[in-house]
Amino acid sequence: MESLPDFISNLPVGLQYTLAVLVALATIGFPISVIMRWITRWPMLRLWPHREGWSADCNKNPPKHLDPNNAWRGGRATSWSQMREQKVNDYFYLHIKKPRVISRIRLCTEGIRCPKRYSLEIRESDDKDWMTLGQYESLDVTLENPRRIAAIKWSIAEPRSEPWEDGAASGDSISYPAWAIYDIELTEVRLFGRWWQRVIEERT
């Protein structure tokens, strides 16, 4: 124990200050569990961040235009809509900043406010070309093998053409459902490409 001060004095200055703060917190009775959570939180967020830095884009529809980033911020209060009827090759693009190993891709919407069939493309990194995974009707796609993904693009292959029931029943001019997204759930595989699967959530 006599050599402990010498040992501490040889540590980097930043680590010395960190130890001093931890000792002070422990001295005044601050819970050790909370202290350990603080210590581990930073490297965990570096390895598996939340949705920080995500960005989205889509076909613009002036003058009506909703921020496409509303789609991944989650919840009806921030939902995104194309604000017009669906058309072939309309796209929605999501960039998740840091490439992640993804096993499941799910668009959250309701009823007929989605394409009848769409093409799903991914990029493994910003310097890689787009790869087409296939065409799907389901908005919930589980990848047979988890893939490293930095960006995803959904493109309409077959629009939804059913008219709004309310308009057709009341005799109003027929309108068709706009594409809408309420949330985007990406399931990340965090250990060895197989275990510890978690939906990447927005920081609360």
ZAMAR-746936 format. One record per residue: residue in three letters; chain; y, z negated, x of N, C-alpha, C in turn; residue number from 1. Coordinates in nm, 4 decimals, padded with zeros to 6 digits. Each point is the difference from the previous one (the first is absolute). Layout:
res_chain_n_north_n_up_n_east_ca_north_ca_up_ca_east_c_north_c_up_c_east_n
ALA_A_Y_Z_X_Y_Z_X_Y_Z_X_NUM .
...
***
This chain:
res_chain_n_north_n_up_n_east_ca_north_ca_up_ca_east_c_north_c_up_c_east_n
MET_A_-00.1206_00.0000_00.0813_00.1206_00.0000_-00.0813_00.1256_00.0000_00.0847_1 .
GLU_A_-00.0122_-00.0531_00.1251_00.1183_-00.0026_00.0843_00.0464_00.1405_00.0366_2 .
SER_A_-00.0942_00.0963_00.0004_00.0357_00.1371_00.0366_00.0479_00.0818_-00.1188_3 .
LEU_A_-00.0028_-00.0576_-00.1213_00.0388_00.0738_-00.1186_00.1447_00.0492_00.0068_4 .
PRO_A_00.0971_-00.0850_00.0410_00.1373_00.0509_00.0103_00.0126_00.1171_00.0964_5 .
ASP_A_-00.0750_-00.0068_00.1118_00.0043_00.1113_00.0953_-00.0576_00.1265_-00.0616_6 .
PHE_A_-00.1097_-00.0168_-00.0760_-00.0625_00.1159_-00.0648_00.0964_00.0647_-00.0983_7 .
ILE_A_00.0669_-00.0840_-00.0810_00.0919_00.0522_-00.1005_00.1200_00.0679_00.0660_8 .
SER_A_00.0476_-00.0579_00.1083_00.1174_00.0575_00.0669_-00.0278_00.1360_00.0598_9 .
ASN_A_-00.1280_00.0325_00.0215_-00.0363_00.1304_00.0568_-00.0211_00.1065_-00.1074_10 .
LEU_A_00.0046_-00.0423_-00.1261_-00.0161_00.0965_-00.1086_00.1286_00.0801_-00.0181_11 .
PRO_A_-00.0082_00.1210_-00.0616_00.1222_00.0762_-00.0305_00.0955_-00.0825_-00.0845_12 .
VAL_A_00.1299_00.0223_00.0191_00.1015_-00.0795_-00.0682_-00.0150_00.0080_-00.1523_13 .
GLY_A_-00.0270_00.1201_-00.0503_-00.0152_00.0160_-00.1447_-00.1136_-00.0848_-00.0550_14 .
LEU_A_-00.1117_-00.0059_00.0742_-00.1144_-00.0800_-00.0440_00.0318_-00.1490_00.0087_15 .
GLN_A_00.0781_-00.0392_00.0997_00.0407_-00.1404_00.0117_00.0808_-00.0425_-00.1233_16 .
TYR_A_00.0952_00.0851_-00.0409_00.0799_-00.0319_-00.1181_-00.0868_-00.0061_-00.1254_17 .
THR_A_-00.0970_00.0917_-00.0093_-00.0903_-00.0004_-00.1156_-00.0789_-00.1289_-00.0076_18 .
LEU_A_-00.0554_-00.0435_00.1150_-00.0749_-00.1262_00.0042_00.0888_-00.1175_-00.0367_19 .
ALA_A_00.1241_00.0030_00.0483_00.0924_-00.1099_-00.0299_00.0277_-00.0096_-00.1496_20 .
VAL_A_00.0198_00.1155_-00.0645_00.0249_00.0013_-00.1442_-00.1218_-00.0512_-00.0756_21 .
LEU_A_-00.1202_00.0441_00.0408_-00.1223_-00.0431_-00.0674_-00.0212_-00.1497_00.0146_22 .
VAL_A_00.0248_-00.0519_00.1190_-00.0133_-00.1448_00.0223_00.0993_-00.0767_-00.0865_23 .
ALA_A_00.1237_00.0515_-00.0078_00.1021_-00.0664_-00.0811_-00.0394_-00.0012_-00.1476_24 .
LEU_A_-00.0523_00.1121_-00.0488_-00.0424_00.0067_-00.1402_-00.1151_-00.0948_-00.0271_25 .
ALA_A_-00.0958_-00.0044_00.0940_-00.1137_-00.0901_-00.0171_00.0445_-00.1459_00.0036_26 .
THR_A_00.0991_-00.0291_00.0811_00.0501_-00.1376_00.0130_00.0610_-00.0498_-00.1299_27 .
ILE_A_00.0696_00.0874_-00.0717_00.0639_-00.0434_-00.1251_-00.0948_00.0128_-00.1189_28 .
GLY_A_-00.1272_00.0300_00.0290_-00.1002_00.0011_-00.1055_-00.0174_00.1329_-00.0701_29 .
PHE_A_00.0497_00.1087_00.0579_-00.0178_00.1321_-00.0609_-00.1478_00.0367_00.0033_30 .
PRO_A_-00.0591_00.0465_-00.1108_-00.1448_00.0270_-00.0059_-00.0454_00.0988_00.1082_31 .
ILE_A_-00.1056_-00.0368_00.0693_-00.0549_00.0867_00.1048_-00.0459_00.1343_-00.0577_32 .
SER_A_-00.0537_-00.0028_-00.1234_-00.0492_00.1249_-00.0607_00.1135_00.1009_-00.0172_33 .
VAL_A_00.1188_-00.0493_-00.0379_00.1147_00.0888_-00.0171_00.0443_00.0542_00.1353_34 .
ILE_A_-00.0018_-00.0858_00.1013_00.0374_00.0436_00.1344_-00.0939_00.1099_00.0482_35 .
MET_A_-00.1317_-00.0182_-00.0208_-00.0978_00.0999_00.0434_00.0166_00.1298_-00.0784_36 .
ARG_A_00.0388_-00.0106_-00.1266_00.0219_00.1206_-00.0801_00.1173_00.0792_00.0561_37 .
TRP_A_00.1037_-00.0696_00.0417_00.1143_00.0673_00.0624_-00.0413_00.0695_00.1287_38 .
ILE_A_-00.0845_-00.0680_00.0790_-00.0414_00.0556_00.1294_-00.0793_00.1284_-00.0185_39 .
THR_A_-00.0886_00.0016_-00.1011_-00.0890_00.1156_-00.0192_00.0620_00.1105_-00.0839_40 .
ARG_A_00.1059_-00.0317_-00.0753_00.0567_00.0977_-00.0928_00.0550_00.1233_00.0705_41 .
TRP_A_00.0725_-00.0196_00.1094_00.0629_00.1142_00.0669_-00.1018_00.1009_00.0529_42 .
PRO_A_-00.1023_-00.0409_00.0799_-00.0963_00.1014_00.0461_-00.0782_00.0642_-00.1133_43 .
MET_A_-00.0260_-00.0748_-00.1099_-00.0714_00.0581_-00.1131_00.0821_00.1106_-00.0639_44 .
LEU_A_00.1320_-00.0228_-00.0133_00.0855_00.1027_-00.0598_00.0151_00.1198_00.0916_45 .
ARG_A_-00.0092_-00.0220_00.1300_00.0058_00.1123_00.0935_-00.1249_00.0867_-00.0126_46 .
LEU_A_-00.1158_-00.0640_-00.0145_-00.1254_00.0737_-00.0119_-00.0145_00.0643_-00.1372_47 .
TRP_A_00.0311_-00.0761_-00.1050_-00.0189_00.0466_-00.1374_00.1269_-00.0267_-00.0807_48 .
PRO_A_00.1037_00.0805_00.0219_00.1264_-00.0228_-00.0726_-00.0149_00.0299_-00.1487_49 .
HIS_A_00.0996_-00.0418_-00.0755_00.0028_00.0307_-00.1423_00.0481_00.1451_-00.0161_50 .
ARG_A_00.0872_00.0249_-00.0964_00.0454_00.1374_-00.0249_00.1334_00.0312_00.0679_51 .
GLU_A_00.0374_-00.0809_00.0969_00.1256_00.0248_00.0706_-00.0015_00.1393_00.0634_52 .
GLY_A_00.1087_00.0730_-00.0174_00.0121_00.1310_00.0629_-00.0612_00.1136_-00.0785_53 .
TRP_A_-00.0641_-00.0277_-00.1135_-00.0546_00.1090_-00.0807_00.1153_00.0850_-00.0549_54 .
SER_A_-00.0265_00.1280_-00.0185_00.0998_00.0894_-00.0584_-00.0703_00.1098_-00.0781_55 .
ALA_A_00.0671_00.0509_-00.1019_-00.0609_00.1000_-00.0875_00.0962_00.1147_-00.0261_56 .
ASP_A_-00.0571_00.1140_-00.0433_00.0805_00.1161_-00.0342_-00.0739_00.0783_-00.1082_57 .
CYS_A_00.0717_00.0908_-00.0664_-00.0591_00.0792_-00.1074_00.0883_00.1205_-00.0261_58 .
ASN_A_-00.0451_00.0882_-00.0925_00.0868_00.1090_-00.0448_00.1231_-00.0590_-00.0665_59 .
LYS_A_00.1160_00.0461_00.0406_00.1231_-00.0500_-00.0619_00.0250_00.0728_-00.1323_60 .
ASN_A_00.0598_-00.0728_-00.0921_00.0244_00.0552_-00.1327_00.1419_-00.0329_-00.0442_61 .
PRO_A_00.0999_00.0660_00.0592_00.1379_-00.0307_-00.0391_00.0264_00.0492_-00.1426_62 .
PRO_A_00.0911_-00.0645_-00.0759_00.0799_-00.1160_00.0426_-00.0723_-00.1326_-00.0152_63 .
LYS_A_-00.1123_-00.0015_-00.0767_-00.0746_-00.1235_-00.0161_-00.0908_-00.0196_00.1202_64 .
HIS_A_00.0092_-00.1182_00.0609_-00.0823_-00.0223_00.1182_-00.0207_-00.1496_00.0205_65 .
LEU_A_-00.1245_-00.0405_00.0050_-00.0335_-00.1389_00.0288_-00.0448_-00.0117_00.1446_66 .
ASP_A_00.0307_-00.1115_00.0618_-00.0388_-00.0245_00.1380_-00.1528_-00.0029_00.0107_67 .
PRO_A_-00.0625_00.0914_00.0768_-00.1464_00.0001_00.0104_-00.0564_-00.1286_00.0597_68 .
ASN_A_00.0822_-00.0748_00.0741_-00.0482_-00.1263_00.0554_-00.0294_-00.1038_-00.1080_69 .
ASN_A_00.0514_00.0235_-00.1222_-00.0344_-00.0906_-00.1096_-00.1498_-00.0018_-00.0277_70 .
ALA_A_-00.0691_00.1065_00.0363_-00.1426_00.0107_-00.0307_-00.0831_-00.1039_00.0735_71 .
TRP_A_00.0353_-00.0309_00.1243_-00.0822_-00.0952_00.0760_00.0553_-00.1418_-00.0019_72 .
ARG_A_00.1193_-00.0167_-00.0547_00.0539_-00.1358_-00.0087_-00.0667_-00.0790_-00.1112_73 .
GLY_A_-00.0698_00.0690_-00.0882_-00.0881_-00.0676_-00.0950_00.0686_-00.0539_-00.1242_74 .
GLY_A_-00.0728_00.0076_-00.1111_00.0499_-00.0561_-00.1243_00.0824_00.0981_-00.0799_75 .
ARG_A_00.0021_-00.0166_-00.1316_00.0720_00.0918_-00.0883_00.1494_00.0028_00.0268_76 .
ALA_A_00.0534_-00.1103_00.0485_00.1441_-00.0065_00.0252_00.0427_00.0983_00.1079_77 .
THR_A_-00.0921_00.0406_00.0853_00.0344_00.0913_00.1086_-00.0860_00.1261_-00.0019_78 .
SER_A_-00.0490_00.0395_-00.1153_-00.0878_00.1172_-00.0058_00.0766_00.1283_00.0306_79 .
TRP_A_-00.0750_00.0990_00.0503_00.0573_00.1315_00.0284_-00.0510_00.0991_-00.1027_80 .
SER_A_00.0853_00.0948_-00.0386_-00.0397_00.1087_-00.0887_00.0655_00.1285_00.0477_81 .
GLN_A_-00.0714_00.1118_-00.0207_00.0550_00.1297_00.0381_00.1100_00.0453_-00.0956_82 .
MET_A_00.0074_-00.0602_-00.1176_00.1077_00.0256_-00.0964_-00.0036_00.1416_-00.0581_83 .
ARG_A_-00.1151_00.0633_00.0028_-00.0165_00.1308_-00.0647_-00.1495_00.0262_-00.0163_84 .
GLU_A_-00.0347_00.1093_-00.0678_-00.1415_00.0308_-00.0161_-00.0641_00.0329_00.1347_85 .
GLN_A_-00.1290_-00.0254_00.0086_-00.0740_00.0212_00.1246_-00.0211_00.1495_00.0268_86 .
LYS_A_00.0024_00.0360_00.1277_-00.0226_00.1385_00.0411_-00.0938_00.0045_00.1201_87 .
VAL_A_-00.0726_00.1116_00.0114_-00.0885_00.0194_00.1152_00.0825_-00.0064_00.1291_88 .
ASN_A_-00.0562_-00.0670_00.0978_00.0606_-00.0183_00.1337_00.1105_-00.1055_00.0048_89 .
ASP_A_00.0317_-00.0648_-00.1112_00.0838_-00.1193_00.0108_-00.0720_-00.0977_00.0930_90 .
TYR_A_00.0759_-00.0685_00.0818_-00.0655_-00.0898_00.0962_00.0687_-00.1358_00.0041_91 .
PHE_A_-00.0744_-00.0972_00.0451_00.0542_-00.1321_00.0328_-00.0535_-00.0364_00.1375_92 .
TYR_A_00.0899_-00.0432_00.0875_-00.0335_-00.0233_00.1408_00.0301_-00.1451_00.0356_93 .
LEU_A_-00.0936_-00.0658_00.0686_00.0192_-00.1377_00.0438_-00.0276_-00.0120_00.1484_94 .
HIS_A_00.0960_-00.0544_00.0740_-00.0173_-00.0275_00.1429_-00.0060_-00.1515_00.0164_95 .
ILE_A_-00.1054_-00.0505_00.0673_-00.0176_-00.1455_00.0085_00.0345_-00.0547_00.1387_96 .
LYS_A_00.0734_00.0794_00.0787_00.0550_-00.0403_00.1293_-00.1074_-00.0224_00.1045_97 .
LYS_A_-00.0732_-00.1107_-00.0078_-00.1038_-00.0291_00.0979_-00.1336_00.0515_-00.0513_98 .
PRO_A_-00.0704_00.0848_00.0771_-00.1317_00.0471_-00.0452_-00.0935_-00.1177_-00.0283_99 .
ARG_A_-00.0699_00.0069_-00.1125_-00.0911_-00.1066_-00.0407_-00.1358_00.0612_-00.0334_100 .
VAL_A_-00.1065_-00.0773_00.0124_-00.1339_00.0452_-00.0373_-00.0170_-00.0281_-00.1496_101 .
ILE_A_-00.0048_00.1057_-00.0797_00.0024_-00.0105_-00.1455_-00.1355_00.0406_-00.0585_102 .
SER_A_-00.0475_-00.0802_-00.0964_-00.1280_00.0295_-00.0652_00.0160_00.0410_-00.1462_103 .
ARG_A_00.1157_-00.0297_-00.0591_00.0191_00.0286_-00.1424_00.1462_00.0317_-00.0269_104 .
ILE_A_00.0242_00.1029_-00.0824_00.1352_00.0435_-00.0348_00.0095_00.0028_-00.1525_105 .
ARG_A_00.0913_-00.0787_-00.0546_00.0094_-00.0108_-00.1468_00.1446_00.0131_-00.0455_106 .
LEU_A_00.0228_00.0941_-00.0923_00.1298_00.0129_-00.0662_-00.0059_-00.0748_-00.1318_107 .
CYS_A_00.0984_-00.0832_-00.0258_00.0047_-00.0751_-00.1249_00.0988_00.0672_-00.0950_108 .
THR_A_-00.0491_00.0390_-00.1161_00.0845_00.0618_-00.1019_-00.0598_-00.0334_-00.1358_109 .
GLU_A_00.0304_00.0774_-00.1031_-00.0584_-00.0289_-00.1303_-00.0201_00.1297_-00.0773_110 .
GLY_A_-00.0998_-00.0030_-00.0863_-00.0227_00.1088_-00.0932_00.0022_00.1384_00.0627_111 .
ILE_A_00.0844_00.0866_-00.0574_00.0053_00.1391_00.0446_00.1154_00.0246_00.0970_112 .
ARG_A_00.0579_-00.1041_00.0547_00.1146_00.0172_00.0909_-00.0480_00.0227_00.1433_113 .
CYS_A_-00.0970_00.0883_00.0139_-00.0571_00.0323_00.1319_-00.0594_00.1399_-00.0064_114 .
PRO_A_-00.0198_00.0657_00.1145_-00.0609_00.1332_-00.0015_-00.1436_-00.0038_-00.0529_115 .
LYS_A_-00.0420_00.1105_-00.0580_-00.1394_00.0101_-00.0431_-00.0907_00.0153_00.1218_116 .
ARG_A_00.0508_00.0687_00.1009_-00.0740_00.0167_00.1264_00.1018_00.0176_00.1118_117 .
TYR_A_-00.0289_-00.0584_00.1154_00.0949_00.0073_00.1114_-00.0740_00.0156_00.1328_118 .
SER_A_00.0728_00.0493_00.0981_-00.0520_00.0133_00.1368_00.0497_-00.1188_00.0813_119 .
LEU_A_-00.0891_-00.0586_00.0790_00.0339_-00.1160_00.0817_-00.0077_00.0381_00.1480_120 .
GLU_A_00.1132_-00.0186_00.0705_00.0068_00.0312_00.1418_00.0432_-00.1243_00.0785_121 .
ILE_A_-00.0437_-00.0068_00.1264_00.0386_-00.1126_00.0854_00.0395_00.0504_00.1384_122 .
ARG_A_00.0793_-00.0816_00.0688_00.0279_00.0212_00.1420_-00.0387_-00.1274_00.0737_123 .
GLU_A_-00.0714_00.0155_00.1121_-00.0423_-00.1169_00.0763_00.1153_-00.0586_00.0809_124 .
SER_A_00.0943_00.0838_00.0383_00.1194_-00.0440_00.0719_00.1059_00.1075_-00.0158_125 .
ASP_A_00.1215_-00.0311_00.0406_00.1100_00.0939_-00.0205_-00.0151_00.1287_00.0800_126 .
ASP_A_-00.0778_-00.0040_00.1076_-00.0165_00.1203_00.0822_-00.1280_00.0764_-00.0328_127 .
LYS_A_-00.0686_-00.0394_-00.1070_-00.1225_00.0690_-00.0416_00.0275_00.0877_-00.1215_128 .
ASP_A_-00.0841_00.1018_-00.0203_00.0136_00.0880_-00.1162_-00.0542_-00.0691_-00.1258_129 .
TRP_A_00.0422_00.0522_-00.1155_-00.0521_-00.0496_-00.1264_-00.1462_00.0383_-00.0157_130 .
MET_A_-00.0796_-00.0902_-00.0567_-00.1398_00.0275_-00.0319_-00.0198_-00.0194_-00.1499_131 .
THR_A_-00.0653_00.0959_-00.0654_-00.0279_-00.0106_-00.1428_-00.1313_-00.0733_-00.0218_132 .
LEU_A_00.0046_-00.1090_-00.0760_-00.1223_-00.0744_-00.0302_-00.0749_00.0600_-00.1175_133 .
GLY_A_00.0727_00.0704_-00.0869_-00.0648_00.0613_-00.1159_00.0909_-00.0038_-00.1208_134 .
GLN_A_-00.0534_00.0457_-00.1144_00.0715_-00.0070_-00.1270_-00.0685_-00.1037_-00.0890_135 .
TYR_A_00.0827_-00.0759_-00.0715_-00.0521_-00.1122_-00.0775_00.0632_-00.0044_-00.1378_136 .
GLU_A_-00.0727_-00.0576_-00.0946_00.0551_-00.0341_-00.1307_00.0288_-00.1498_-00.0070_137 .
SER_A_-00.0865_-00.0787_00.0612_00.0209_-00.1450_00.0014_00.1174_-00.0363_00.0904_138 .
LEU_A_00.0785_-00.0985_-00.0437_00.1115_-00.0481_00.0807_-00.0437_-00.1106_00.0958_139 .
ASP_A_-00.1266_-00.0342_-00.0042_-00.0561_-00.1063_00.0837_-00.1080_00.0618_00.0887_140 .
VAL_A_00.0337_00.0255_00.1262_-00.0894_00.0714_00.0909_-00.0479_-00.0940_00.1105_141 .
THR_A_-00.1308_-00.0205_00.0083_-00.0600_-00.0762_00.1092_-00.0536_00.0989_00.1029_142 .
LEU_A_00.0474_-00.0117_00.1232_-00.0422_00.0928_00.1048_-00.1403_-00.0359_00.0472_143 .
GLU_A_-00.0824_00.1018_00.0153_-00.1380_-00.0229_00.0446_-00.0017_-00.0684_00.1360_144 .
ASN_A_00.0898_00.0434_00.0886_00.0191_-00.0647_00.1288_00.1473_-00.0341_00.0145_145 .
PRO_A_00.0345_-00.1265_00.0235_00.1415_-00.0358_00.0170_00.0672_00.0881_00.1037_146 .
ARG_A_00.1242_00.0382_-00.0267_00.0725_00.0921_00.0873_00.1282_-00.0644_00.0499_147 .
ARG_A_00.0356_00.0354_00.1224_00.1286_-00.0421_00.0546_00.1073_00.0879_-00.0638_148 .
ILE_A_00.0972_-00.0617_-00.0652_00.0978_00.0738_-00.0797_00.1410_-00.0513_00.0286_149 .
ALA_A_00.0910_00.0958_00.0190_00.1417_-00.0342_00.0153_00.0822_00.0532_-00.1172_150 .
ALA_A_-00.0498_00.1048_-00.0669_00.0738_00.0596_-00.1116_-00.0988_00.0611_-00.0997_151 .
ILE_A_00.0417_00.0027_-00.1267_-00.0842_00.0516_-00.1079_00.0857_00.0898_-00.0886_152 .
LYS_A_-00.0617_00.1088_-00.0470_00.0724_00.0891_-00.0928_-00.0905_00.0352_-00.1178_153 .
TRP_A_00.0532_-00.0225_-00.1195_-00.0656_00.0393_-00.1243_00.0718_00.1241_-00.0523_154 .
SER_A_-00.0721_00.1089_-00.0254_00.0601_00.1235_-00.0525_-00.0730_00.0398_-00.1281_155 .
ILE_A_00.0756_00.0324_-00.1047_-00.0619_00.0332_-00.1279_-00.0708_00.1345_00.0080_156 .
ALA_A_-00.1290_-00.0008_-00.0312_-00.0782_00.1232_-00.0076_-00.0110_00.0476_-00.1440_157 .
GLU_A_-00.0059_-00.0944_-00.0927_-00.0043_00.0336_-00.1430_00.0853_-00.1019_-00.0755_158 .
PRO_A_00.1125_00.0429_-00.0557_00.0884_-00.0953_-00.0696_-00.0629_-00.0513_-00.1289_159 .
ARG_A_00.0476_-00.1141_-00.0443_-00.0373_-00.0524_-00.1305_00.0831_00.0736_-00.1044_160 .
SER_A_-00.0659_00.0607_-00.0985_00.0721_00.0857_-00.0937_00.0025_-00.0537_-00.1422_161 .
GLU_A_-00.0590_-00.1195_-00.0224_00.0025_-00.0569_-00.1348_00.1431_-00.0390_-00.0358_162 .
PRO_A_00.0492_00.0408_-00.1169_00.1372_-00.0377_-00.0397_00.0059_-00.1476_-00.0386_163 .
TRP_A_00.1219_-00.0539_00.0068_00.0199_-00.1361_-00.0485_-00.0335_-00.0057_-00.1482_164 .
GLU_A_-00.0826_-00.0947_-00.0413_-00.0412_-00.0094_-00.1403_00.1180_-00.0313_-00.0917_165 .
ASP_A_00.0905_-00.0865_00.0447_00.1125_-00.0383_-00.0854_00.0862_00.1211_-00.0371_166 .
GLY_A_00.0268_00.0841_00.1006_00.0836_00.1163_-00.0262_-00.0678_00.0996_-00.0914_167 .
ALA_A_-00.1300_00.0226_00.0207_-00.0731_00.0961_-00.0817_-00.0106_-00.0477_-00.1443_168 .
ALA_A_-00.0164_-00.1320_-00.0193_-00.0189_-00.0529_-00.1347_00.1303_-00.0015_-00.0794_169 .
SER_A_00.1112_-00.0201_00.0665_00.1279_-00.0119_-00.0706_00.0686_00.1336_-00.0217_170 .
GLY_A_-00.0553_00.1064_00.0557_00.0607_00.1307_-00.0161_00.1056_00.0304_00.1043_171 .
ASP_A_00.0222_-00.0921_00.0937_00.0951_00.0254_00.1077_-00.0544_00.1087_00.0917_172 .
SER_A_00.0868_00.0542_00.0854_-00.0470_00.0997_00.0953_-00.1073_-00.0617_00.0898_173 .
ILE_A_-00.1017_00.0766_00.0283_-00.1136_-00.0517_00.0762_00.0400_-00.0213_00.1461_174 .
SER_A_-00.0309_-00.1160_00.0508_00.0223_-00.0292_00.1416_-00.1321_-00.0423_00.0630_175 .
TYR_A_-00.0078_00.0157_00.1303_-00.1230_-00.0300_00.0707_00.0244_-00.1153_00.0974_176 .
PRO_A_-00.1052_-00.0764_00.0296_00.0195_-00.1218_00.0795_00.0389_00.0294_00.1442_177 .
ALA_A_00.0988_-00.0727_00.0470_00.0382_00.0089_00.1413_-00.0976_-00.0814_00.0835_178 .
TRP_A_-00.0178_00.0392_00.1232_-00.0827_-00.0747_00.0943_00.0707_-00.1310_00.0323_179 .
ALA_A_-00.0720_-00.1111_-00.0103_00.0581_-00.1308_00.0288_-00.0968_-00.0835_00.0829_180 .
ILE_A_00.0537_-00.0799_00.0906_-00.0805_-00.0902_00.0837_00.0647_-00.1381_-00.0047_181 .
TYR_A_-00.0805_-00.1025_-00.0317_00.0500_-00.1373_-00.0072_-00.0291_-00.0792_00.1272_182 .
ASP_A_-00.1040_00.0399_00.0713_-00.0316_-00.0659_00.1261_-00.1014_00.0852_00.0746_183 .
ILE_A_-00.0084_-00.0204_00.1315_-00.0978_00.0691_00.0842_-00.0759_-00.1064_00.0771_184 .
GLU_A_-00.1295_-00.0082_-00.0246_-00.0829_-00.0999_00.0663_-00.0856_00.0664_00.1089_185 .
LEU_A_00.0229_-00.0424_00.1228_-00.0807_00.0468_00.1128_-00.0821_-00.1183_00.0509_186 .
THR_A_-00.1316_00.0174_00.0045_-00.0881_-00.1048_00.0498_-00.0276_00.0239_00.1469_187 .
GLU_A_00.0358_-00.0987_00.0824_-00.0148_00.0107_00.1451_-00.1264_-00.0729_00.0457_188 .
VAL_A_-00.0725_00.0637_00.0922_-00.1168_-00.0629_00.0626_00.0459_-00.0580_00.1331_189 .
ARG_A_-00.0122_-00.1312_00.0168_00.0640_-00.0657_00.1134_-00.0945_-00.0357_00.1145_190 .
LEU_A_-00.1293_00.0040_-00.0228_-00.0929_-00.0358_00.1066_-00.1070_00.1072_00.0168_191 .
PHE_A_-00.0013_00.0638_00.1164_-00.1053_00.0931_00.0408_-00.0232_00.1129_-00.0993_192 .
GLY_A_00.1029_00.0359_-00.0771_-00.0120_00.1118_-00.0926_-00.0947_-00.0243_-00.1149_193 .
ARG_A_-00.0396_-00.1272_-00.0224_-00.0990_-00.0283_-00.1047_00.0339_-00.1247_-00.0820_194 .
TRP_A_00.0515_-00.1037_00.0666_00.0143_-00.1295_-00.0662_00.1449_-00.0411_-00.0170_195 .
TRP_A_00.0164_-00.1041_-00.0815_00.1294_-00.0615_-00.0306_00.0973_00.1034_-00.0583_196 .
GLN_A_-00.0305_00.0450_-00.1201_00.0813_00.1008_-00.0666_00.1056_-00.0678_-00.0876_197 .
ARG_A_00.1256_00.0407_00.0166_00.1098_-00.0598_-00.0729_00.0969_00.1084_-00.0474_198 .
VAL_A_00.0505_-00.0146_-00.1228_00.1064_00.0886_-00.0488_00.1281_-00.0368_00.0736_199 .
ILE_A_00.0672_00.1000_00.0538_00.1268_-00.0240_00.0690_00.1052_-00.0295_-00.1061_200 .
GLU_A_00.0545_-00.1194_00.0034_00.0936_-00.0423_-00.1031_00.1418_-00.0039_00.0528_201 .
GLU_A_00.0932_-00.0003_-00.0935_00.1391_-00.0162_00.0380_00.0263_-00.1464_00.0312_202 .
ARG_A_00.0799_-00.0269_00.1008_00.0278_-00.1389_00.0368_00.0745_-00.0687_-00.1130_203 .
THR_A_-00.0447_-00.1212_-00.0332_00.0636_-00.0763_-00.1074_00.0902_-00.1076_00.0578_204 .
***
